[in-house]
Amino acid sequence: MLRKDVNARSPLRVLEQSIHGGLGRGNIGVVIARHGVGKTAFLVGVALDDLMRGRKVLHVSIEHGVDKVIAWYDEIFADVAHEGQLEDVWRVRTDVDRHRRIHCFPEGTFSVARLRHALEFMRANGDFIPAAIVIDGVDFAQLGPFDLKALREIAAEADAEVWMSAVTHREALRDEQGIPDPVARLQDYVDVILTMAGAGRHVHVALRKDHDNPNVSELKVALDPRTMLLVAGS
């Protein structure tokens, strides 16, 4: 199967339809789950979907080093290629690696200002302007409205989508839309919010906020813990 056909059949197309065409450049999406549920796998899946379309992606990690992040991509790409019977695997893999940058911040050192500096350096020294930025492991409890506003400015300037992960806990308070703290208090500065929770053999992904749409669609997407791939219709 050609890469365009693999992308066309991706469960992410279901997500895009549910949020009326996708996250959109200049916007921020957040996926929330407890530790170990699959947030990193979700973000890598989103990134690979863009990379296989020839789009540039910056992966920012606060929890893991470069080698660990690369291992995530290698594993999930191999599963995508196998499940989709991808043709010309090594050429696609080379393109994926060429269009991806990984930037890791040691724990406690991440800030939006430092992210901006890293992006400016990549633009000036490597002519690298990402179409998507994924940020994995940021502590939302340490963020405030100013940080999210600054991140939105970065997204608008780069004309990029920004996907982030956020950790929640079993005892976390939730608002009437089912959005848990600490993201609930910052939801006015976020465009799309998803939650992930294990149920049966799959980790189900629920849509909690869809831009400014008052009626949020039921999302039929899940993560298969065996392959760490998104699946549709669960």
N, C-alpha and C positions, 0 to 999 in steps of 0.2 A: 504494500500500500504506500502511496506517495505521502510525503509529510503533510501536504495540504489536506489530504483526505483524513489523516489521523487527527489533525486539528479540527476538521469539520465535525468529526464524530465525538470529540471530547465532551465529557459531562460539563465542562465549563461553558459550553454553549447553552446548556439549560440554565446555569446561573445567570448568564448574560440576558437571556430572555426574561428571567424573573425580575431583574433589576432594569428592565426597559433599555436593553442595549449594552449594558456593561457599566463598570465603575466610572469611566470617563476620565480623560486627561485633566490634570489639575485638581483631582478629587482624592479623598482618602478613604480607604476601606480598612476595617479592622475585623480580624477573626479572633474569637475569644474561646478559651477552653482551659480546663485544668491541666496541670503538668502531665506530660506524657500521652496526651490524647491524640495529637497529630497536627498541631499548628504548623510546625516546620514543614511537614510533608505537604500540607495544603499550600503554603507559600511557594515551595519549590515547584509544585504542580502548576501554579499560576505563572511562575517565572518561565518554566519550560515551554508552556503554551505560547508565550510571547517570543521566546528565543527560537522556537521552531518556525516562527513566521518571519525570522530575520530581524527582529526588533532587539535593540540593546537593552540589557537589564543590569541594574546594580543591586547586588544582594548585600545588605548590611546585617551583620550578626553581632549580637552582644553576648550571647550564651556560648557560642562555639568558635573554635579556631578555623583557619582556612581549610586545613586538611579534612576536618569533620564536615564542613559545608560541602566541599567537593565530593566527599563520599556520599552525601545525601543526593546530590545531583546525579552521580554515576549510577546509584542504585535505582532511582526512580526513572531515569532515562532508559536504563536497560529494560525495566518492566514495561514502560510505554512502548518501546520498540518491539518487544516481544508480543505484547497484547495486541498491538496494532499491525503486526507483521510489516514493520517499516522497511521500505526499500532503501538501499544505499545508506545503511546505518552509519558507517564511519564518516562519510561526508557530512551527514546531518550532525553527527557528534562534533566534528571539527568546527562547523558553523556555530553550534551552541557554545562551545568553549570560547570561540573568538568574539562573540557578542556579549559575553558575560564578564562582569567585574565583581570581585568579592572584597568587601572592606570590613574588617573586624575591629570592634572596639572592646578593649578589656573591660570587664565588669566595673561599673561606676564611672566610666570615662565618657560615655555617650552624651552628646548634647546636640540640639538642632543646629547650633552655630558650628560645631565641629563637622557635622554632616555637610553643611553648606560649603565649608572650607575644602572638604574632600572632593565634592562635586566640582568646585571651581578648579582644583588642581587637575582633575581628570580631564576637564574640558580644555584647559590651557596646555597640558602636556601630552595628552593622548587623543585629543579630538573625540572624547567619549561623552556623548550626551544620551542618557538613558531614556527610553520610552516608558519604562516601568522601574520603580524602586520598591524593593521589599525590605522591610525592617523587622527582624526577628529577635525577640527577647527583650524589647524595651520595657521598662517598669512604668506602667501607666500611673501607678500611685505617685510617681515622682514628676509627672507631667501636669502642666496647667494650661489654661486657655492661651496664654502667650505662646507656649511651645507649639500648640496645634495650629495657631494662626501663622506662625513662622514657617511651619512645615507646609502649610497650604501655599504660602508664597513661593517656597522652593518648587513645589509641584507645578505651580502656574508658570514660573520662570522657565523650568525645564520642559514644560508641556508634557508632563509625565503623570501616570497613575502611581499612587502610593498605596501599597498594601502593608499592613502591620499586624503583628500578633500581640495578644494581651493575655495574661494569666489571670484566671479567677479561681475561687476556692468554693468548696461545697457550701460553706456557711455564708457566702457573700450575699448581700442584699440585692434584690432585683426590682426593677421598676415594672410598670404595668405592661410594657412591651417585652418583658423577659430579659432585659439588658442588665447584666450584673455590674456591680462596682468592681473596679474603679472607672470603667468606661462610661457607665451611665451618666456620671456627672459631667462628662466631656462630649456627650453625643451631639450637641449642637454644632460642634466643630468637625464632625465626621459625617461622611455621606452615606456609607454602606456599613452595616454591622451584621456579622454572622456569629453564631455560637455553634460549638461542636460538643457533642456528648455521646458516650457509648450507649448503645442499645442493641442487644442481640449480637449478631455477628459483625455489625457495622458501626461506625461512628457517624451519626447523623448530623448533617449540617442544616441549621435553621436560619432563615433570614429574619432579622429583627428590625432593621431599618433599611429603607430603600429610598435614598435621597429625600425628597420632600413629599413622597407619595403617602397619603394617609392609609391606603389599603395595601398592606404588605402581602405578597404572594406566598403560598406554601411552596417551599423549595424541595424538589425531589432529587437531592444529591446526597451522597454519603461517601465516607472514606473506608476502604477495605483495609483493615489492619494487617492482613497477610501480605499484601503487595504495596501498601501505602499509596495506592492509586485512588483517585476519585471515580465513583461509579454513579450512573444515573438510574433513576427509577426506584430508589430504596426509601 
